[in-house]
Amino acid sequence: MDWMSGNPPSSSQVKSFNDTLHIATLTRISERGKKKYHVLMAWLFKAVSVSQSMLLLAGLGSNFDYLDVNAMSED
């Protein structure tokens, strides 16, 4: 979404993304409270859904136009 907005993250921001750290953070949230984790995931889903709606209204297609689901890890 950052790239589509015309305001992409810097190279250092892209390189600094650590998926293991993010997964560990989400795991800790889940372990401390399933309801809190659910609320967070629901909030994220709504945020993405709004973005999806905005893309469609702007005639830019869908999130899946740039998301390679087949290449995603299942681990």
Buried (B, 14 or more C-beta within 10 A) or exposed (E): BEEBEEEEEEEEEEEEEEEEEEEEEBEEBBEEEEEEBEEBEEEEEEEEEEBBEEBEEEEEEEBEEEEEEEEEEEE
